[in-house]
Amino acid sequence: MASRAELERDKASDRAGWLLSSPALLILAVAAIGPLFIMLVYSFLIPGEYGNVEWGFSTDAWTGILFTRDVFDDTLRLEDAHLTILWRSVKLSLLTTVFAFLVGFPTAWFIATRPPKARALWLFLITIPFWTNLLIRTFAINEIIRAEGLLNTVLLWAGLIQKPLEIIYTDFAVFLGMTYVYLPLMVLPLFASIDRFDMRLLEAGYDLYASRWQVLRRIIVPVVKPGIVAGSILVFVPALGAYVTPRILGGGKQMMIGNFIELQFGQGRNWPLGASLSVTLLIIVTAALLVYVRFANRERGHG
Amino acid sequence: MPGSLEKMIKKTDYRECRPLTEKLAVEARNVVKAFGAGETAVRALDDVSVGIRQGEFFTLLGPSGCGKTTLLRLIAGFEMPTDGLILLDGQDITYLPPNKRPVNTVFQSYALFPHLTVAQNVAFGLEMLGKPKAEVKATTERMLALVKLEALAGRKTSQLSGGQQQRVALARALAPQPKVLLLDEPLSALDLKLRKEMQIELKRLQTETGITFVFVTHDQEEALTMSDRIGVMSAGKLQQVGSPRDIYTRPVNRFVASFIGETNFIPARREGNGLRLGEGHVIPLPAGMSPPEGRALTLTVRPEQVRLCDGAEPEALPATVASLVYFGTDTHCHMVLKDGTEMVARLQSPADGLSGLEQGQTVSFRFAPGAVQVLED
């Protein structure tokens, strides 16, 4: 049984704990929760004439995400353009995640199975793109795939194609750019996971009559799954909110949520819609994370 | 005359072994395994030939780096030999991948699958073989019962103790009923008490399942107590193959004699019908041996076969006690012969622990009949 003095001491140490963590809590409140709260409030206000907001409650920004109000009879119709943007965002982000995994996994495996010295070099090479601004790297891709770009010039010169391939300003260009940009974020956590993988398990698998494919599917993938989940989150989340890549490689046409939000705060002068879209993006990301966490936990818990 | 040396080494005697079929489960023929290439190549196995009989507990014994694990990995299929053949039941399996060989391995590190439960680990091989679900379930339960782990079937392997993990590894390797079970120093990670228990357990499993066991160890006691036959390896070569008694009592060379148990090495030379020990005494030539005359020989005698005796006995040799070391059950008496040859006798300690000997005392000793072995090198 704790004595009164002990209880007092516990309370005192609790207070001290709160006091000590107050700077961190303050930063969290000001820098993370505060802005989110402002966004949430703005999403229920009325757009101002020249941007900004007017104080007055409205749910128009929320219905405006998926619907449009008919000018004449005030009925709601599904807004195809918005749906297209949302669908494109989710589709391209998923594709990017899957493709980054397909390319990143062999890469990470290759690096993890090199001798330690070479491994450090390969990891270093993987991080080099981070040294350059995202904008510049994206323009570099642009330079390669545009109509008179490197790729088309070479292919034309080699006589493999008769007219330039139309890659730039398509969904494919955005997907290509995002895969390139986010690939290191897939490779690094995968590497960390594979590096810890006990290679002797492969021999145990072969010894127990598993084929190479079965060893991959039944042993390697389940064991390195934490790395796969982490890498997928690190790629999917920023891809969903990508702004620069779709802007430069998708032109103005192939918008994703990020560009759409920017549009509302800029030329669109509809800050509440921008705010509601931002909150929607946050909800999609949180939902995706929850699914992942649930998935990962169930695997760990079961049996 | 090197031929006569070979003749004097008595051929392996299997009377002590339990009856075994002469059919070979595994055979290695002139196997060479070199790592690296050119000048820097290391011969981990240098022309090794051995036949392992069906249903026997065969141990590969040797110091680390002697090639015993390499030979095991060649049988498992994890490595391919540079030269030579590996046969299983008379079939050439030299280049067959490991997942096509009816051979399973218990790894030194156990290599249990961390994402699977105990039961799933045991079932893995059966599932990969495509056995029907009911059979997988029944066999898994039988195997878990065999290693007494039924209660832990649903546990993750990370929640098990070292001894339990060892049992899972055994059950997992035995479940697909391999023709040969390979065990790569499976007991080395266990503490002494557990190791003794597992030695008995392994022997029981081998007897119950009747599966051929090929066991790799550097622990001579483990090898002596568990094996039907032992293959002693050193420097990539098989030094001697025989029953534990053969290996201990009739070692063929200096390495085998010194690696297993303690022994005395005595330089000697044949002189007529006798052997001169060092520069001193002459003992009669042991029965059945005829080493060449005039060549330097090495005799080996186990310390427990050196007996103190009355100086009046015909074969008694005089010596001086150099030191006495008390080991509890026995006392080691280090002696020096008059020409400087050293010799250790292991004497059973009397009830009061006092051997009644003193340093500097002159004693007489003789060798027990049949205890003297003449070595090749």
Interface residues (C-beta under 8 A of the other chain):
Chain A: D198 R200 L201 E203 A204 G205 Y206 D207 L208 Y209 A210 S211 Q214 R218 I219 P222 V223 K225 E299 G303
Chain B: A76 G77 F78 P97 P98 N99 K100 V103 N104 T105 F107 S109 A111 L112 F113 P114 H115 L116 T117 Q120 F124 G125 M128 L129 G154 K156 R172 A173 P176
